[in-house]
Amino acid sequence: MHIASIERGPLSTLGSPLIIRCKTFLSVTFVIPRERECYDIYVTLQKLSRPVHIEELYCFTYTSTTESPKSYGWDFFSLEQEFKRMQVPNDEWCLTNLNKNYEVSLSTYYGVGHATAQTREVQGIRCFIAMI
């Protein structure tokens, strides 16, 4: 979740301000013309940004209005194509399946790794970090 806090500002002649502060230090202010709409948005964002159960996340509650297949969208991003597009020096970096099933790390080891990194080394680093 990127939302750090959501605040409602004081009502003005333009409407009711809604201030959203992100964990990335981005701060956005929306001025909603009607106070009731601002409150509804505020409550909805509070619920969606701090779910009690994983099933409450937007991705599990959203229902599409079209009959597009559930697999639609999974092919929009290709790690291999993005890697080539960025023109990263290919002699130093490579695509890897080392963390394919998140066995090494849930979030810190991605599909691109240093070309000289061996599986044993990365797993050793993981064990060392787990001990800290």
FENSULLIN-V219370 format. One record per pair of residues at least 24 apart in sequence whose ideal C-beta (glycine too) atoms are under 8 Angstrom apart, sorted by the first residue. I is the first residue (numbers start at 1). J is the second residue. D is the distance in whole Angstrom. If there is no record, write none. Layout:
((I;J;D) (I;J;D))
This chain:
((1;49;5) (1;50;7) (3;45;7) (3;49;4) (6;42;6) (6;45;5) (6;46;6) (6;49;7) (8;38;6) (8;39;7) (8;42;5) (11;35;6) (18;42;6) (20;45;7) (79;111;5) (79;112;7) (83;112;6) (88;112;8) (91;115;7) (98;122;6))
